[in-house]
Amino acid sequence: METRDRSSRNDLFQELKPHCIELSQLALRDDGSATSSKALVESTNKLLKVLQEKCQRSDGVFDEKLADYVFFPLSQILRRKQKYTDSLSELTIKCLKILLEYGWRMRISLDLAKQLLILLTFVVGGVPGQTSTPPLEELVIEAYGALAALFRDLAVTPGGASVLVEPGTIPALGHCVTVLLDGITDGPSQEAQLQALSALNAVWHCVKDPQALSSFLPGTISGLTKALTPRTSIRRSRKTLVNALEVLQNVLVSILSDLRTRNIKDIEDPNIEKNALTKSWLKATTGQIKLALSNIIKLRKHESTDVLIALNQLCLTILNECHDTLSESASILVETCMILDGVDAEDGVLRKTSLTDLAMIHPDLGDSIKGTVYNWVTSLPRVMQANDEEVKQSTLRRLSKARELLVSLNLESSILEDTLATSLRDGVTVTLASSSPLKALQEVEFDLNSQAALILTTDNALSMSFHPIILAEESQKQTRSQLLNLLSNLGTRESQISMAGEMLEYARGASGLSLVSAFWLSSQLVRTTAAKNQELDEFFTSAVAFSDEQEAINQEIFSYSLSILSEVDERRSDWQLQAIALEVVADTALRLKEDFRLELIDALYPVAQLLGSPNGRLREHAITCLNIVSKACGYVNASDMIVDNVDYMVNAISLRLNTFNISPQAPQVLIMMIRLTGPSLLLYLDDVVESIFAALDNFHGYQRLVDILFSVLGEIVAVGSTSEQLQIESGKDTDHRKKRLQGPTIEEIVALLEKKAKIEDESLAHEDFPRAPWKDAKTLLDEADALTEGENLEGDERKEPKQEQSSIEVQKAPPTKIYTMVQSIARLGQHYLTNQSPVLRARLLGLVSIACKTLCNNEDEFLPLINDIWPTVVNRLYDDEPFVVIATTDALGEICRSAGDFMTTRMQTEWSDMMKMARQSRGKAAAEKRGAGSRGIYSQVNQVWEGVVGLFIAVLEYVRIDDDMFDEVVELLEDLIPVRRDVHDALSVVNPDAVWLAMQMAGKNEKLDRPVLEGYEFAPLE
């Protein structure tokens, strides 16, 4: 083996020899010319290639003797370095670096090492006290690398560490450390900084003398702190930060570990050296270290996982190996470790010791952990009040991890639990306070008759998830998730149940936002405990007790929620509080499934009443709650659930209407129930309609309540008009529309005369002489028709037709419940057509219009209704409010279309006043049209005139009027006949000749040629 190594060494020597000789000769003959310098560069480059190809080996063949041989020609260049270019110096340093890394790696001459230390330091930092041009970046990088290799060589060379701390070498070493620190903080590139860090790390691994290290410690800590402190002006690379943290860890452990400092005595001898390692020095040093660490731990916000892992490892190492020495820094280190806990979870190889492990070894760390958690907990309300969502998320995430750590170390305390509960409640309270402007925007009056209400019901028909109440904005989604995660990690299930109970107890005596926050936290904790794995509880003996406690809190919060939902006065009940109660009801239904049907008796109406809330968010919550409850109870949808439980729902509404409860919730619920369930609910509302009119009699002075009650009646009429159960049997629709009379043609007259003559001939052919008066043709035709009908009968029917017909009595079916209900509403509603609210009057007239369309086919019931309501309705034609007049014209037009000639006498009676009102309306419309600021068809007077025109069109088409009345209508509408087709056609139904004449007089007919007849001359038509 030795022979083979000797042979390999000899071969390597032969490879190196010519290049070394050539380089030596060139260096000795160098005259400073360009040609000489070029030759040196080429020769050095050849030597470098041989070194790179043949000498970068760790088998010992390239040893210190060969390295010394190669160094000789290199030393000639290094000795006169300032004469040469940086490129030659770079090649030379590269060769030297290979010598240090492979040739002298096990031993180096100590004198040579001291010389190289000075030389390489000068290459990078220049001569102290002299101004020089900074070297090229490549040269600096190679010099740092060579220094790192030099210190590694000295670390294994006997006496190498000692020679560095000799009085003659210490200044050079100090200068070198300073240069390295400058390279770390201000190096020209990332690679230069990394090489400087590597060299500094090698220094602290090589030097063993504590006194020397202590002299370098302040500057080293200062330089590393400067490099590690996050700054916006300089962004260091991820790799640089990781290496700097590892070097700092080595520096601190090498001099301040508990093993190194345990023998330091508090020496008071005045003759002791100034920089001796004493207790006073240690106290001053640890104070400075704490300041440095407080800046360095700001890196815990860094986005790189590698940096966070390195920082976490630094903190854990200090807490472990410098536990007593750097105890002043323990709090900030513990906090950092808690923040970074789990950062290395994905890399199990790097994770060696955790904070949990150290807390078990060092009990005093438990106090630091609890103190940190307490500080985080108490600062939570302040953090939640800020606008930075990332800070909120970070704080909540920390608290979740901290809670897990406390549980794993069994460090929970009642004081900390109480503080956490208070801070959580205050944190949610300030969050609600900051979102109060949004809540104010939501509180708008809700129009129950608007199309938006129908759209709302439709859009939310399948909603099965609640919109968030707390932190509801999209930008707060992650914050809300972290808050819920924290609540789910609040210790054991028993502690969560206990905290939920305490929150609920606090809510009972609180008010305002504090009440909302406590109730919300209690509901979330109850939901969390219910979601715990029930199978896991079976392995614990206390599972039964926990189940009893959980059932108790479930029942308690459900009862409290029902009491909130049953609160009538909305001014004393925050919408968010009611929304939380809705979520509790839904959670209870999901937990009990179909067993919750027993609770519907108490829960369904309080939930359903919020369907009419003026707050849109609360309405959405109520609909979602109904959907969830219906699914949990086994219903197809909320509509089926309400219909299935309609008996006590209706009873609950009737009870409120029959008492002195004047709140609008009951009628609002009824409206939304009708919209959810459709016509099927109307069958149960006959008693409710009576209760509504009773309430109207009792509270007619409460205008808003009256409006809402009539909204219910209008909804019943509107939905009832679409019901298939409106009539028991379908019949032909009644159509009172008049048809234009058509005169007989010549052919029809001839056929009639021929038929009459034939009948007369046939009647005379049977007797030669008349023995009785002749019957007229009409009588004979009638008898012929009767005879024909008799021949069509068979058997007994044919023998006694009259007796059979007289014995049959057709019993007409009575009207249905829905028909009677709509009829009753229309009849009783007339008494409120004189109400002070014009909006209500217009709404009632619209209700009359719908009712007429709905009820007109059963004339036996409908015509008496029209007889009752006609006087009140027609009087609204002279109302002071234009839009009421317009609604009246619509209602009267629908009455005419529905009742037909039944309105003839009534129209005759009212005709004079109607025409007077119509002429006034026409005059106002004409005057407005001539005005300078005319609004055209959009003005109220024009809309009233259009309503009057529509009314008279309906009268003409459906009601029989006499000639004088018709002439007045023609005079009233004569200007419209040529331009309005509907007016032209309506008048033509009664008397087309009069229409033609009016058109002729207006010059709107087609021009006719004058007739020509011999012996006559026709006058011209004008």
C-alpha positions, 0 to 999 in steps of 0.5 A: 500500500505504501509502495503504491502511494509512493508511486502515485506521489512520484507520478503526480510530482512528475506531472507538476514538476515542469509547470512549477519549474516553468513558473519559477523561471518566469517569475524570476525573469519577470521584468514587468513587461506586458509580454512577461505578465502574459507568459506568467498568466499562461503558465499559472493557468496551466499549473491551475489546470493540473492542480484541478485535474490531478490534485483535488483528491482526498487519498493523501497522495497530494500531501503537504510536501507536494504542496510545499513544492508547488507553493514555491513558484506561487510564493514568488508571485504572491511576494510581488503581488502588487506588481501584477494584475488582478487576473494573475492574482486570482489564478494564483489564489485559486492555486493556493486554495487547492493547496490549502484544501487538499495538500495542507488539509492535515498539516500546515507549517505554522510560520507559513500559515501566519504569513498566509493569514496576513497575505490573504487578509491584505488581498481582500481588505488591503493594508491597514491605514493605506488607501487602495483600489478595491479588488475584483469580486472574483479575487475577493471570493477566492481569497475568502475561500482560501482563508476558510481553508487556512483556518480549517487546516490550522484547526487540525494542525498541532499547535495551529489554534495556539499560534493564532492567539500568540501576541504577535498573531492576534492583531493579524487575526483581529484584522482578519475577523474585521475584514470577514465581517465587512465581507458578510455585511457589505460583500459585493455579491451573495457568493462573496458574503457566503464565502466570508461567512464560511471563513468566519465560521472556520475561525470560531471552530479553529480558535479555542482560547476563550479570552481571544474569542471574547475579544472578538465577540462584540464585533462578531455579534454586531456584524452578524446582527447587522447582516440578519436584521431585516432592512428594506434597503438591502434584501439578503438572499435566503442562503445568506441568511440561513448560513449567517444564522448557523454561524451565529449559533456556533459563535454563541455556543462556542463561548456562551454555552452553559458548559463554558460559563459555569466556571466563571467566577466573580473575581474582584481582584483589581489586578485582573485583566480588563477583558477577563471572563468575569461575572460582570463581563458575562452580565454586560455581554448577555445584555448586549446579546439580548438586544441583538437577538431582539433584532434578529428574531424579526426574521420570523416574519420571513417568507422563506421556510429555510430561514424560519427553520434556521431561526427556530433551530438557533432559538432552540439551541440557545435555549438548550445549550445557553439556557442559564447563561442567556436566561434573560433572552429566554422570553423572546426566544420562547415566543419565537419558537412558539411562533415557529412551532411546526415550521419544520414539520415537513422535514423530519430529518432536520427536526431534532428537538422541539420546544415541548422537549425543552420545556420538559427538560427545563421546567422554568421554560413552562413559565415563559410559555405561559407568560407568552400565551398570557401576553398574546391573549391579553393583546387579542382585542387590540389586534382584532381592532386593527385593520391588518387582516394578516396580523389578525390571522397570525395572532389567532394562528399563534394562539391555536398552536399555543393552546395545543402546546399548553395542553401537551405540557399540562400547563392549563390554568383557570386564570389563563382560561378566564383571561382567554374567554374575556379576550375572545369576547372583547375581540369579537365585540370590537370586530362587531363594532368595526362592522356596525356601519355595514349593519346600519346599511342593512337596516332598510324598510322591506317592501313586502309587496315588491318583486324583490321579495319574490326574488329573494324567496326564489333565490334562497329556496335551496340555500343550505349554508349560512352567510357568516355573521362575524368577519363576514367580508371576503377579505376576512375569510381567512381570519374567520377560519383562524378564529374558528380553528382557535375555538376548536382547539380550546383544550379538552371537550370538557373545558370547551363545554365549561367555557360555552356555559360561562359565555351563555351565562354572561350573555344572559346579563349582558347587552349590546355587542357584548351580548352578541359576542358572548352568545356567538362564542357560546354557539360556536363552542357548542357546535365544536363540541358536538362535532368532536369524534364521538367514537373517541369518547367511548374509550374514556370513563368520563364519556357519559358525564361529558354527554350529559353535560353537553346535552344540558348545554345544548338544551340550554342554548336552544331554549335561550335561542327560542326566547330571542327569536320570540322577542317581538320588539325588534328595537331591543333585539339585534339582528345579529343576535337573532341570526345566531339564534337561527344558527343554533336552531339549525344546529339542533335540528341537524343533531336531532334529525327527525326527532326535532319534529317535536320541537317544531311546535315551539320553534317553527313560528319564531323562525318563520316570523323573521321571513318578514324582517326589514333586514335582508341578512336576517331574512336570508338567515331565516330562509336558510334555517327553514331549509336546514330544519326541513331537510333534517326533519325529513321534509322535501323542502320548507314549503312541505314542512310549513304546510304539514305544520300549518295548523299551529302556524295558523293558530299562532298567527290568529292568536296574535291577531286576536290579541292586542299584539299590534306588531307586524311580524304575524302578517309578515310571516303570513305573506312569506308563508303564502309565497313559500307554500302557494295556494295550498295554504289558503285552505287553512286561512278562512278564520285568519281572514276574519281575524285580520278584519277584526284586527283592522277594526281594532287598530285602524289608527295604526297605519303601518299595521293596516298597510301590512294587513292589507298586504296579506289580504292582497297576497291571498287574493293574488295567490288565490286567483291562480289556484286550481281550487277556486271553482269546484268544476270548470265551466265556460268563461263568461264573456260579456264582450259586445259583437258588431251587428251584421245586417242580413244579406240579399241571399239570406232574405230570399232564403227566409222568404222561400222557407216561410212560403213553403211552410204556409203551403204545407199547412194549407195542403191538409184541409180543403177549407180552413176550420181554425185560424191560420198560425203564423210561420213562426209558430209553425216553425216552433212546433216543428222544432218541438216535434223533432225533439220529441222524436229523438227521445226513446221509450218512456222519455218519448211518452212523457217528456214534460213530466220528466223535465219537471222532475229533474232539479239541478243542484248547483255546487256551493263556492269553494273555500278559496272563492268564498275567502276572496269574495269576503276580502273584496266585500269587506275591503270596500270599507277601507276605501275611504282610508286616509292613506292614498297608497292603501286606497290604491292598493285596495282598488288593485285588489278589487281588479284582481278579485273581479277577474277571479270571481266573475265566472260564478255570476250568482255569487259575483253580481251581488258582490258588485252590487255591494261594492259599486258605490264605494268603488265608483266614488274613488273616481273623484279622489284627490290623488291622481294615482288613486283615480288611475287605480279606480279607472282600472278597477271600474274597467275590470268590473265592466268587463266582468259584469257586462250588462249588469252595469247598465243601470248603474252606469246610467245613474253615474253617467252625468258625474262620470262625463263631467269628470272625464271632460275635466280630465281631458281639459287638464291633459290638453292644457298640460300638453300646451304648456311649456314644461310638458312631461307628455305621457309621463305627467299625472294628468295625462295618465289620469286621462289615459285611465279615463279613456281605458274605462270608457273603452271597457264600457263600450265593449262590455256594457249596453248603453243608450244612444244619448250616452253613446253620443256623449262618448263619441263627442268626448273621444272624437279627437282620438278616433282617427289616431287610436285604433282601440277607441275606433274599434270600441265605438264601432262595436256600438255604432259603426256608422256614427264612427264613420261619420265622425271620421268623415267630419274630421276628414280622416275617411278615404275620399269617395267619388261622387255617384253618377245616375242619369236624370239626377245630380248628387250634392258633394260630400264635405 
